[in-house]
Amino acid sequence: MIFRTSSVLTLILCVAIVAGSQVPPPLAEYQRQFEAGHYAEAVRTLESALAQSPTDARLHFWLARSTYELLQFDRAIQSFEKACQLDPVNSDYRLWLARAVGRKAERDRSFFLARRSKRELDEAVRLAPGNIRARRDLAEFYSDSPWIVGGSKSKARQEVETIAQQDPIEGILARADYSRNVDDPEAAAQQYRLLLEKKPSRPGPYFEALDFFESRRDSTQLELFLEPAARLAPADPRIAYYRAVARVFAGQELPEAEKALRTYIDAGPDRSDMPNHADAHERLGLLYEKLNSPARAEAEYRVALASDPTRKRALDGLKRVTAQR
């Protein structure tokens, strides 16, 4: 199960608001490093801070977030566990522990870890019934997991309806998640289109819709959702990424799209709540296919596969271009 997470910026600000409005120095430095995608530097900053404050749950939590972004899930789990031990009523800490365990379960194909991930999600919801992000992850687990580890379509639907009662916009997104997980893309698309009528005042919902329509290779819908997203978050690097992807799908302005994707790889952070650099390499591969340059396309697909040999889009692309030899 792959969690589609909301921006970590909100969490960073929430954690920072303790004992006044000033961000404690170690977290301020960490925030700068994290937002730049310098996760190894952030780890060193936090480890140094923990040597002075070993019982600070926040430092353990953000050390876990950094190692999570580095795909070091064993280390992340250990640090999340420590944060939960030091602050046992913090629902967000428990949620992120569930996510780290879930990612390790995916990688190791472990039913045992998948069940544990579900238990941690249950606890996150128990600690804070109004934690909608935890409820959405739990609903996703129910709809996306086999029954042997606790999956249940009926429980997923119940969770979705609870979310909708708490927040109508999040309910739309949860219904879209459910439709995606049960392989009903038309129902998911219908839910995302409702966002345009509801006009959310934050960019997150639009980025979730953009993620979906990218998966459908729908340049028209990408352009439609880019407008409100860009209005609300004009400096977000995902705007340039999705605009470039829409051009690739449409086969238009490909030199500009190539430049934007290169800039996204070179300057943007490689983070779990955004399209990652491997995604951009995949889209460059498709761009070079459209430019009838199979050798360059192959190189991009191989770079994408270097980070994860199971990436289906890259594997399919590689198969297409190598067949042209």
C-alpha positions in Angstrom: 0.0 0.0 0.0 1.4 3.4 -1.0 0.1 6.3 1.0 -0.6 9.5 -0.8 0.4 12.0 1.9 -0.4 15.7 2.2 2.3 18.3 2.4 4.7 18.0 5.3 4.8 21.8 5.6 1.6 21.7 7.7 3.1 19.2 10.0 6.3 21.1 10.3 4.5 24.2 11.3 2.4 22.4 13.8 5.4 20.8 15.5 7.1 24.1 15.6 4.4 25.8 17.5 5.5 24.9 21.0 6.1 27.2 24.0 5.7 30.3 21.8 5.9 31.2 18.1 9.6 30.8 17.6 10.9 27.6 16.0 13.6 26.0 18.2 17.0 26.3 16.6 17.6 22.5 15.8 14.1 22.3 14.2 14.6 25.5 12.3 17.9 24.2 10.8 16.3 20.9 10.1 13.3 22.6 8.4 15.7 24.4 6.0 17.5 21.2 5.2 14.4 19.1 4.8 12.6 21.5 2.5 15.7 21.5 0.3 15.7 17.7 0.1 19.0 17.4 2.0 17.8 14.6 4.2 21.3 13.2 5.1 22.2 16.7 6.4 19.0 16.8 8.3 19.8 13.5 9.9 23.2 14.8 11.1 21.5 18.0 12.5 18.9 16.0 14.4 21.4 13.4 15.7 23.5 16.2 17.1 20.5 17.8 18.7 19.4 14.5 20.2 22.8 14.1 21.8 21.9 17.1 23.9 18.2 16.4 24.3 17.7 12.6 24.1 14.1 12.7 25.5 12.7 15.3 23.0 10.0 13.4 21.1 9.9 16.0 18.4 13.5 15.4 17.5 13.0 11.7 17.3 9.9 12.2 15.1 11.8 14.4 12.6 14.8 12.1 12.6 12.3 9.4 11.6 10.8 11.6 8.9 14.3 12.2 7.4 15.2 8.5 7.4 11.8 7.7 5.9 12.6 10.0 3.0 15.9 8.2 2.6 13.9 5.0 2.4 15.7 3.7 5.5 12.5 2.2 6.9 14.1 0.2 9.7 15.7 3.3 11.1 12.6 5.3 10.6 10.5 2.7 12.5 12.9 2.8 15.5 12.8 6.6 15.7 9.0 6.8 15.3 8.7 4.1 18.0 10.8 6.3 20.3 8.7 9.4 19.6 5.6 7.4 20.4 7.1 6.1 23.6 8.0 9.7 24.7 4.7 11.2 23.6 2.2 8.3 23.7 -0.9 10.4 23.0 0.3 12.0 19.8 -1.8 10.7 17.0 0.4 12.1 14.2 3.4 10.2 15.5 1.5 7.0 15.5 0.2 7.7 12.0 3.7 8.1 10.7 4.8 4.9 12.5 2.0 3.1 10.6 3.2 4.5 7.3 6.8 3.5 7.9 5.7 0.0 8.9 3.5 -0.1 5.9 6.3 0.8 3.5 8.5 -1.9 5.0 5.7 -4.4 4.7 5.4 -3.5 1.0 9.1 -3.9 0.5 9.4 -7.1 2.4 6.1 -8.5 1.3 5.3 -9.2 5.0 1.8 -10.0 6.1 3.0 -9.6 9.7 4.1 -6.0 9.2 1.0 -5.2 7.2 -1.2 -6.3 10.1 1.0 -4.2 12.4 0.6 -1.2 10.2 -3.2 -1.6 10.5 -2.9 -1.8 14.3 -0.9 1.4 14.4 -3.5 3.2 12.2 -6.3 2.0 14.5 -4.4 3.5 17.4 -3.8 6.8 15.6 -7.6 7.0 15.1 -8.3 6.0 18.6 -6.0 8.7 20.0 -7.6 11.4 17.8 -10.9 10.5 16.1 -10.8 13.8 14.3 -7.4 13.0 12.7 -8.8 12.8 9.1 -5.4 12.0 7.6 -5.2 8.9 9.8 -8.8 7.9 8.9 -8.0 8.3 5.2 -4.9 6.1 5.6 -7.1 3.5 7.4 -9.8 3.7 4.7 -7.1 3.2 2.1 -5.7 0.2 4.0 -9.1 -1.4 4.2 -9.8 -0.9 0.5 -6.3 -1.7 -0.8 -5.4 -4.7 1.3 -6.3 -8.4 1.1 -8.7 -9.7 3.7 -5.9 -11.9 5.2 -4.2 -8.8 6.7 -7.5 -7.0 7.6 -8.7 -5.6 4.3 -12.4 -5.0 4.0 -14.3 -3.1 1.4 -17.3 -2.6 3.7 -15.1 -1.2 6.5 -13.4 1.1 4.0 -16.8 2.5 2.9 -17.8 3.0 6.5 -14.6 4.9 7.2 -15.1 7.0 4.0 -18.6 8.0 5.2 -17.2 9.0 8.6 -14.6 11.2 6.9 -17.3 12.8 4.8 -19.3 13.7 7.9 -16.2 15.4 9.4 -15.1 17.2 6.3 -17.0 17.2 3.0 -13.8 18.0 0.9 -11.9 15.2 2.6 -14.9 12.9 2.0 -14.7 13.6 -1.8 -11.0 12.7 -1.7 -11.6 9.6 0.4 -14.3 8.4 -2.0 -11.9 9.0 -4.9 -9.2 7.0 -3.1 -11.7 4.2 -2.6 -12.7 4.2 -6.3 -9.1 4.1 -7.3 -8.3 1.2 -5.0 -11.3 -0.9 -6.3 -10.2 -0.1 -9.9 -13.1 2.2 -10.8 -11.3 5.2 -12.4 -14.5 6.7 -13.8 -16.0 7.0 -10.4 -12.8 8.4 -9.1 -12.7 11.0 -11.9 -16.3 12.0 -11.1 -15.3 12.6 -7.4 -12.3 14.7 -8.4 -14.4 16.8 -10.7 -16.6 17.7 -7.8 -13.7 19.6 -6.4 -14.1 22.2 -9.1 -17.6 22.8 -7.9 -16.7 22.9 -4.2 -13.7 25.1 -4.8 -11.4 24.1 -1.9 -9.4 27.0 -0.5 -6.2 25.0 -0.1 -4.1 23.5 -2.9 -3.8 19.9 -1.5 -7.0 18.6 -3.0 -6.1 19.9 -6.4 -2.7 18.2 -6.3 -4.4 14.9 -5.4 -6.6 15.3 -8.5 -3.5 16.1 -10.6 -1.9 12.9 -9.4 -4.9 10.9 -10.5 -5.2 12.5 -14.0 -1.5 12.1 -14.5 -2.0 8.4 -13.9 -4.7 8.5 -16.6 -2.5 10.5 -19.0 -5.3 13.0 -19.4 -3.7 16.3 -20.5 -7.0 18.1 -20.7 -8.0 17.4 -17.1 -4.4 18.2 -15.9 -4.7 21.7 -17.5 -8.1 22.1 -15.9 -6.9 21.4 -12.4 -3.6 23.2 -12.8 -5.4 26.5 -12.9 -6.8 26.5 -9.4 -3.7 24.8 -8.0 -1.4 27.4 -9.5 -3.6 30.2 -8.2 -3.4 28.9 -4.6 0.3 27.7 -4.7 2.1 29.4 -7.6 5.6 28.7 -6.2 5.0 25.0 -5.6 7.4 22.9 -7.8 4.6 20.5 -8.6 2.9 23.2 -10.8 5.9 23.1 -13.2 6.0 19.3 -13.1 2.4 18.7 -13.9 2.4 21.5 -16.6 5.3 19.8 -18.2 3.7 16.4 -18.0 0.5 17.7 -19.6 2.6 19.0 -22.5 4.3 15.6 -22.9 1.0 13.8 -23.0 -0.4 16.3 -25.5 2.9 16.2 -27.6 3.1 20.0 -27.4 5.9 22.4 -26.5 8.2 19.5 -25.8 11.5 21.5 -25.5 9.9 23.6 -22.7 8.6 20.4 -21.1 12.0 18.9 -21.2 13.6 21.9 -19.6 11.0 22.0 -16.8 11.4 18.3 -16.0 15.2 18.7 -15.9 14.8 21.7 -13.5 12.4 19.7 -11.3 15.0 16.9 -11.0 18.0 19.3 -10.5 16.3 21.8 -8.1 13.3 20.1 -6.5 13.4 18.0 -3.4 12.9 14.2 -3.9 10.1 13.8 -1.4 7.4 11.2 -0.7 4.5 13.6 -0.8 5.4 14.9 -4.3 6.1 13.3 -7.7 9.6 12.0 -7.2 12.6 12.3 -9.4 12.1 8.8 -10.9 8.6 10.0 -12.0 10.2 12.9 -13.8 12.7 10.5 -15.5 9.8 8.3 -16.6 8.1 11.3 -18.2 11.4 12.3 -19.9 11.5 8.8 -21.3 8.0 9.3 -22.8 9.0 12.7 -24.1 12.0 11.3 -25.9 9.8 8.5 -27.4 7.6 11.3 -28.8 10.8 12.9 -30.2 11.7 9.5 -31.8 14.8 9.2 -29.8 14.6 5.7 -28.3 18.2 5.6 -27.0 17.6 8.7 -24.9 14.2 7.3 -23.8 15.9 4.1 -22.8 18.4 5.9 -20.7 15.7 7.8 -18.8 13.7 4.6 -18.1 16.8 2.9 -16.8 17.5 5.8 -14.4 13.9 5.5 -13.1 14.3 1.8 -12.6 17.6 2.2 -10.7 15.6 3.5 -7.7 12.9 0.9 -8.0 13.2 -2.1 -10.4 9.5 -2.8 -10.1 8.2 0.5 -11.6 5.6 -0.5 -14.1 5.6 2.6 -16.2 9.3 2.5 -16.6 9.3 -1.2 -17.4 6.6 -0.8 -20.0 8.5 2.1 -21.5 11.8 0.2 -21.6 10.0 -2.7 -23.3 8.7 -0.4 -26.0 11.9 1.4 -26.8 14.1 -1.8 -26.7 11.7 -3.4 -29.1 12.6 -0.7 -31.7 16.2 -1.8 -31.9 
